[in-house]
Amino acid sequence: MLVKDIILKVCDFTENDELAQALINETALDEDKQNLLNKLIKCFNLVRNEIVSEFIPIVKMERFVCDNGRINFNQFNGKVIDILSVKDKFGNNVRFKICDDFIEFDGKDVCVWYNASADELDKDDRFFSTISERVYAYGIVREYYFIQTLYEDAKVWDERFKSSLQAFERKKGGTELPRRRWI
C-alpha cells in the first residue's frame, strides 16, 4: 500500500479536491496545503500505530549476546511494545523479567521475540497491511476531525472505523462449526 493513495481517499471523504489534485499532479503545495498534508500524515501514523498495537501486531525477533543477562530497550532495532518470549540458542524458553529500561534473564546468547510499534511513514512510503486503505482512511478522517474540534463528525467516522475493524476481526477469526454427531 502507498500512503499517498490512502491520503487521496481521505481527501475524497473530506471533500478536499484541491489537495487531491495537487497530489495526483505532483505539483508544489502552498503553505496551507502542505500543513494539511502534514496533519493527515500525522493522523495516518497515529491510526497505523493504533492498528498495530491493538489488531495486527508487528512481531520481530532479534538475537543478543550479552554477559550480564540484561538487554536495554534502546538496544533493540524496533520500539518495543511487548516482550513475547526469550529463547536460548537451542530454542528453549528462558525466564525473563521486564523492568523499566531493560529486560533481565539468565543466559548469554538469546533470541527475543517482541511486538514492535510501527515506523513513522511519509506520503511516498509503501507498507504492507491486510487491512484495506478505506479502513485506514476512516481512522485518519476521525483523527483529523478530532484535531479540528469537529467532535460530532469525528464520532461518525469513529463508528465507521471501529465497525470496519470489528468486521476484519470476525473475518480473521474464522467460523468454527460444531462437530457433527452421527445418529
C-alpha positions as CSV (number, residue, x, y, z in Angstrom):
1,M,0.0,0.0,0.0
2,L,1.1,3.5,-0.7
3,V,0.4,6.2,2.0
4,K,-0.4,8.7,-0.7
5,D,-3.3,6.5,-2.0
6,I,-4.8,6.5,1.5
7,I,-4.4,10.2,1.8
8,L,-6.2,10.6,-1.6
9,K,-9.1,8.6,-0.1
10,V,-9.1,10.9,2.9
11,C,-9.3,13.9,0.5
12,D,-12.3,12.3,-1.2
13,F,-14.0,11.7,2.2
14,T,-13.3,15.2,3.4
15,E,-14.1,16.8,0.0
16,N,-10.7,18.4,-0.3
17,D,-10.3,18.3,-4.1
18,E,-7.5,20.9,-4.2
19,L,-5.1,18.8,-2.1
20,A,-6.1,15.7,-4.0
21,Q,-5.4,17.3,-7.4
22,A,-2.1,18.6,-6.2
23,L,-1.0,15.1,-5.0
24,I,-2.2,13.5,-8.2
25,N,-0.5,16.0,-10.5
26,E,2.5,16.2,-8.1
27,T,2.5,19.9,-8.2
28,A,4.1,22.1,-5.5
29,L,2.0,22.7,-2.4
30,D,1.4,26.1,-1.0
31,E,1.8,26.5,2.8
32,D,-1.9,25.7,3.7
33,K,-1.9,22.5,1.6
34,Q,1.4,21.4,3.0
35,N,0.2,22.0,6.5
36,L,-2.9,20.0,5.8
37,L,-0.9,17.2,4.2
38,N,1.4,17.1,7.3
39,K,-1.6,16.8,9.6
40,L,-3.0,14.0,7.5
41,I,0.3,12.1,7.5
42,K,0.5,12.6,11.3
43,C,-3.1,11.2,11.6
44,F,-2.1,8.3,9.4
45,N,0.8,7.4,11.6
46,L,-1.5,7.6,14.7
47,V,-4.0,5.3,13.1
48,R,-1.4,2.8,11.9
49,N,0.1,2.6,15.4
50,E,-3.4,2.1,16.9
51,I,-4.0,-0.8,14.4
52,V,-0.5,-2.3,15.1
53,S,-0.9,-2.1,18.9
54,E,-4.5,-3.4,19.0
55,F,-5.2,-5.6,16.0
56,I,-2.3,-6.6,13.8
57,P,1.0,-6.6,15.8
58,I,4.3,-6.3,14.2
59,V,6.3,-9.3,15.6
60,K,10.1,-9.0,15.4
61,M,12.9,-11.3,16.6
62,E,16.4,-10.2,17.5
63,R,19.4,-12.1,18.7
64,F,21.6,-10.8,21.5
65,V,24.8,-11.9,23.1
66,C,25.5,-10.3,26.4
67,D,27.5,-11.1,29.5
68,N,25.3,-9.6,32.2
69,G,21.9,-11.1,31.3
70,R,20.5,-7.7,30.7
71,I,19.3,-6.0,27.5
72,N,18.4,-2.3,27.4
73,F,15.3,-1.5,25.4
74,N,17.3,1.1,23.4
75,Q,19.5,-1.8,22.0
76,F,16.5,-3.1,20.0
77,N,16.2,-2.1,16.4
78,G,12.4,-1.5,16.8
79,K,10.5,0.2,19.5
80,V,9.3,-2.5,21.9
81,I,5.7,-2.6,22.8
82,D,5.6,-6.1,24.5
83,I,8.1,-8.9,25.0
84,L,6.6,-12.2,23.8
85,S,9.4,-14.7,24.6
86,V,13.1,-15.1,25.2
87,K,14.7,-18.3,24.0
88,D,18.3,-19.6,24.2
89,K,20.4,-20.7,21.2
90,F,18.8,-24.1,21.4
91,G,15.2,-22.8,21.2
92,N,14.4,-23.4,24.9
93,N,12.3,-20.8,26.7
94,V,14.3,-18.6,29.1
95,R,12.7,-17.0,32.1
96,F,12.8,-13.2,31.9
97,K,11.8,-10.2,33.9
98,I,10.7,-6.9,32.4
99,C,12.0,-3.7,34.1
100,D,11.6,-0.1,33.2
101,D,14.5,0.3,30.9
102,F,15.6,-3.3,30.3
103,I,14.8,-7.0,30.4
104,E,16.7,-9.4,32.6
105,F,17.2,-13.1,32.1
106,D,19.5,-16.0,32.8
107,G,21.9,-16.7,30.0
108,K,24.2,-15.0,27.5
109,D,23.0,-15.9,23.9
110,V,19.3,-15.3,23.4
111,C,16.7,-14.6,20.8
112,V,14.0,-12.1,21.9
113,W,10.6,-12.2,20.2
114,Y,8.6,-8.9,20.7
115,N,5.8,-6.8,19.4
116,A,7.1,-3.5,17.9
117,S,5.5,-0.2,17.1
118,A,5.2,0.8,13.5
119,D,7.8,3.1,12.0
120,E,6.8,6.6,11.0
121,L,5.9,6.8,7.3
122,D,5.7,9.7,4.8
123,K,3.4,10.1,1.8
124,D,5.6,8.3,-0.6
125,D,6.3,5.3,1.6
126,R,4.9,1.8,1.0
127,F,3.9,-0.7,3.6
128,F,2.0,-4.0,3.8
129,S,-1.3,-4.4,5.7
130,T,-4.2,-6.9,5.5
131,I,-6.5,-4.0,6.4
132,S,-7.9,-2.1,3.4
133,E,-7.0,1.5,2.5
134,R,-10.6,2.5,3.2
135,V,-10.4,1.5,6.8
136,Y,-7.2,3.4,7.3
137,A,-8.9,6.4,5.7
138,Y,-11.8,6.1,8.1
139,G,-9.4,6.3,11.0
140,I,-7.5,9.2,9.5
141,V,-10.7,11.3,8.9
142,R,-11.7,10.5,12.5
143,E,-8.4,11.8,13.9
144,Y,-8.4,14.8,11.5
145,Y,-11.9,15.9,12.6
146,F,-11.0,15.4,16.2
147,I,-8.0,17.7,15.8
148,Q,-10.2,20.3,14.1
149,T,-12.6,20.0,17.1
150,L,-15.4,18.7,14.9
151,Y,-16.4,16.2,17.5
152,E,-19.8,15.1,16.0
153,D,-18.1,14.4,12.7
154,A,-15.3,12.6,14.4
155,K,-17.8,10.4,16.2
156,V,-19.4,9.3,12.9
157,W,-16.1,8.4,11.4
158,D,-15.0,6.7,14.6
159,E,-18.1,4.4,14.4
160,R,-17.2,3.6,10.7
161,F,-13.6,2.9,11.7
162,K,-14.4,0.7,14.6
163,S,-17.1,-1.3,12.8
164,S,-14.8,-1.9,9.9
165,L,-12.1,-3.2,12.3
166,Q,-14.6,-5.4,14.0
167,A,-15.6,-6.9,10.6
168,F,-12.0,-7.5,9.9
169,E,-11.6,-9.3,13.3
170,R,-14.6,-11.5,12.5
171,K,-13.1,-12.5,9.1
172,K,-9.7,-13.1,10.6
173,G,-11.0,-15.3,13.4
174,G,-12.9,-17.6,11.1
175,T,-16.0,-19.5,11.9
176,E,-16.0,-22.8,13.8
177,L,-18.9,-25.1,13.2
178,P,-20.0,-27.5,15.9
179,R,-18.9,-31.1,15.5
180,R,-21.4,-33.3,13.7
181,R,-22.9,-36.2,15.6
182,W,-23.9,-39.4,13.9
183,I,-27.4,-40.6,14.8
